[in-house]
Amino acid sequence: MVGYLEDRRLSTPSHDLIAFGASSFVGKILCRYLWEEFGAQGELKWAAGGRSKAKLEELCNSLGANAGTLPLVVADAADEASLRELRASTRVVVSTVGPYALHGEPLVKACAESGTDYCNLSGEAHWIRRMMQRYETTARKSGARIVPCCGFDSIPSDLGVHFLQREAMKRLGAPCMRVKMRVKVMRGGFSGGTVASLMNVVKEAAADPVLRKELGDPYALCPAGSVSKVPQPEVRWAEFDSDFGAWIAPFVMSAINTRVVQRTNALAKRAYGADFTYDEAMLMGRGLKGRFAATAAAAGLAGFMLAAAIGPARAALERFVLPKPGEGPSPEAQRRGCFDLRLLGTTTDGRRIRTKVTGDRDPGYGSTAKMLGQAAACLALDIDKAVTPGGFWTPATIFGDRLIQRLTAHSGLTFERVPDLPN
Ligand SMILES: NC(=O)c1ccc[n+]([C@@H]2O[C@H](COP(=O)([O-])OP(=O)(O)OC[C@H]3O[C@@H](n4cnc5c(N)ncnc54)[C@H](OP(=O)(O)O)[C@@H]3O)[C@@H](O)[C@H]2O)c1
């Protein structure tokens, strides 16, 4: 048995939240999490949405007993009329319909025009920038709060720096002008949707020099004139990091995370400092073994990016190597996954503070679904429209400590200060 909301032309939204893209790989995990955490008609009245009624029914049945009480909403991301109906039936939409650069714009437009709050998992910086250019003014007028990057990119980085700066203010009385984030452990896999998003960015960038320049700008997501644009450090190859006593290699997600953290600083009126610098990298170990691992990781990433930029090589990767849309890590791999991120902050006068952010489950799926679910719940239940105006936000600027509380209480994340030792 399935509950349908057939007539969605309602003046008062009947849902707090619609999880749109419920049949996607990550959407299914999100829906299971929301179902187990909130039920359907409790504190958070939510519905599952997607373009296929049959797939939504299948998802509903997979959730088990009583899942028939979960309302289902059918809408197509390419059909503006159905999106208008969807947004009229809810206060918040959380979308996992990606790649966002291919399917995301009509829903952002619909939400920005109507004042419906929206969050997603986009890590596609160029698309986020484009959406801000086109819809920020509209969202400000309508009161729609739009929050991209509510998954592993970029919640642990953005809230991790927010937490470190809060601790620095409390213990050192000053923010840290220099922050490094180093990935100590990251155990997990990739889904077809993530791969499709990455491949699409590389494909677009390969054909467009202006876009390549935009993607290379660490301040690409900052409002014009809001920051002083000091040069930002970037780990592009294997190097030794004496602060962590280890070899480091480039971290693929730094391309979005660093932009989000810089936007947070810009929106927070440079609370981290006018000359704030931030970078991310992977810790690869000590000695010769660490050096070899860092060099191999850097070469592997560079080779992959090069292959992805060349049409025939990209097609071969997509056809024979990478997961297809709808595929991703097994439930067992999701359960076994985890992450451990280390942050080091230094004030202008050289005082230091170290923190860590950890999560259970694999970062991109098991943990991302919990982060996204709590971000969406936070938007629906905690962030008052009367206090927080419309516009494009980052996780740290709109949710801050409230989301840290939710994630530590309900999503298996920890945010802690650690002793000032190498790692
Ligand atoms: N930031 C992070 O940490 C993070 C982590 C994981 C994933 N992601 C991102 O999340 C997105 C989803 O990833 P995934 O692996 O779950 O993708 P996926 O399994 O390939 O799913 C894509 C979904 O989009 C839906 N869709 C496509 N066109 C549509 C349309 N016109 N109308 C409505 N729905 C449409 C598909 O619907 P059907 O089921 O009906 O085909 C499918 O459910 C990707 O952009 C990925 O990059 C980000």
The ligand as an SDF file (V2000), in Angstrom:
LIG
                    3D

 48 52  0  0  0  0  0  0  0  0999 V2000
   28.6190   15.8180   -2.2530 N   0  0  0  0  0  0  0  0  0  0  0  0
   28.7140   14.5460   -1.9560 C   0  0  0  0  0  0  0  0  0  0  0  0
   29.3560   14.2010   -1.0020 O   0  0  0  0  0  0  0  0  0  0  0  0
   27.9980   13.5490   -2.8340 C   0  0  0  0  0  0  0  0  0  0  0  0
   27.9470   12.2070   -2.4710 C   0  0  0  0  0  0  0  0  0  0  0  0
   27.2130   11.3310   -3.2510 C   0  0  0  0  0  0  0  0  0  0  0  0
   26.5610   11.7890   -4.3930 C   0  0  0  0  0  0  0  0  0  0  0  0
   26.6550   13.1000   -4.7300 N   0  0  0  0  0  0  0  0  0  0  0  0
   25.9400   13.6450   -5.9090 C   0  0  0  0  0  0  0  0  0  0  0  0
   24.5700   13.2850   -5.7800 O   0  0  0  0  0  0  0  0  0  0  0  0
   24.0030   13.1200   -7.0680 C   0  0  0  0  0  0  0  0  0  0  0  0
   23.2900   11.7770   -7.1040 C   0  0  0  0  0  0  0  0  0  0  0  0
   24.2550   10.7220   -7.0880 O   0  0  0  0  0  0  0  0  0  0  0  0
   23.7680    9.2030   -7.2590 P   0  0  0  0  0  0  0  0  0  0  0  0
   24.9540    8.3490   -7.3670 O   0  0  0  0  0  0  0  0  0  0  0  0
   22.7480    8.8970   -6.2430 O   0  0  0  0  0  0  0  0  0  0  0  0
   23.0800    9.3130   -8.7330 O   0  0  0  0  0  0  0  0  0  0  0  0
   22.2240    8.2340   -9.5580 P   0  0  0  0  0  0  0  0  0  0  0  0
   22.0740    6.9730   -8.8030 O   0  0  0  0  0  0  0  0  0  0  0  0
   22.8040    8.2070  -10.9250 O   0  0  0  0  0  0  0  0  0  0  0  0
   20.7890    8.9210   -9.6080 O   0  0  0  0  0  0  0  0  0  0  0  0
   20.4560   10.0310  -10.3770 C   0  0  0  0  0  0  0  0  0  0  0  0
   18.9770   10.2700  -10.1360 C   0  0  0  0  0  0  0  0  0  0  0  0
   18.5530   11.3940  -10.9270 O   0  0  0  0  0  0  0  0  0  0  0  0
   17.2480   11.0920  -11.3600 C   0  0  0  0  0  0  0  0  0  0  0  0
   16.8810   11.8790  -12.5330 N   0  0  0  0  0  0  0  0  0  0  0  0
   17.5840   12.0410  -13.6750 C   0  0  0  0  0  0  0  0  0  0  0  0
   16.8900   12.8260  -14.5120 N   0  0  0  0  0  0  0  0  0  0  0  0
   15.7350   13.1590  -13.8700 C   0  0  0  0  0  0  0  0  0  0  0  0
   14.6150   13.9390  -14.2160 C   0  0  0  0  0  0  0  0  0  0  0  0
   14.5190   14.5440  -15.4000 N   0  0  0  0  0  0  0  0  0  0  0  0
   13.6180   14.0730  -13.3200 N   0  0  0  0  0  0  0  0  0  0  0  0
   13.6980   13.4790  -12.1030 C   0  0  0  0  0  0  0  0  0  0  0  0
   14.7300   12.7040  -11.7260 N   0  0  0  0  0  0  0  0  0  0  0  0
   15.7290   12.5550  -12.6050 C   0  0  0  0  0  0  0  0  0  0  0  0
   17.2610    9.6100  -11.6760 C   0  0  0  0  0  0  0  0  0  0  0  0
   15.9280    9.1470  -11.6690 O   0  0  0  0  0  0  0  0  0  0  0  0
   15.5120    7.6150  -12.0280 P   0  0  0  0  0  0  0  0  0  0  0  0
   15.8470    6.8150  -10.7940 O   0  0  0  0  0  0  0  0  0  0  0  0
   14.0760    7.7020  -12.2750 O   0  0  0  0  0  0  0  0  0  0  0  0
   16.3520    7.2060  -13.1980 O   0  0  0  0  0  0  0  0  0  0  0  0
   18.0850    9.0810  -10.5150 C   0  0  0  0  0  0  0  0  0  0  0  0
   17.2710    8.7680   -9.4230 O   0  0  0  0  0  0  0  0  0  0  0  0
   25.1560   13.2430   -8.0660 C   0  0  0  0  0  0  0  0  0  0  0  0
   25.1360   14.5560   -8.6070 O   0  0  0  0  0  0  0  0  0  0  0  0
   26.3940   13.0560   -7.2170 C   0  0  0  0  0  0  0  0  0  0  0  0
   27.5160   13.7510   -7.7310 O   0  0  0  0  0  0  0  0  0  0  0  0
   27.3660   13.9750   -3.9830 C   0  0  0  0  0  0  0  0  0  0  0  0
  1  2  1  0
  2  3  2  0
  2  4  1  0
  4  5  1  0
  4 48  2  0
  5  6  2  0
  6  7  1  0
  7  8  2  0
  8  9  1  0
  8 48  1  0
  9 10  1  0
  9 46  1  0
 10 11  1  0
 11 12  1  0
 11 44  1  0
 12 13  1  0
 13 14  1  0
 14 15  2  0
 14 16  1  0
 14 17  1  0
 17 18  1  0
 18 19  2  0
 18 20  1  0
 18 21  1  0
 21 22  1  0
 22 23  1  0
 23 24  1  0
 23 42  1  0
 24 25  1  0
 25 26  1  0
 25 36  1  0
 26 27  1  0
 26 35  1  0
 27 28  2  0
 28 29  1  0
 29 30  1  0
 29 35  2  0
 30 31  1  0
 30 32  2  0
 32 33  1  0
 33 34  2  0
 34 35  1  0
 36 37  1  0
 36 42  1  0
 37 38  1  0
 38 39  2  0
 38 40  1  0
 38 41  1  0
 42 43  1  0
 44 45  1  0
 44 46  1  0
 46 47  1  0
M  CHG  2   8   1  16  -1
M  END
$$$$
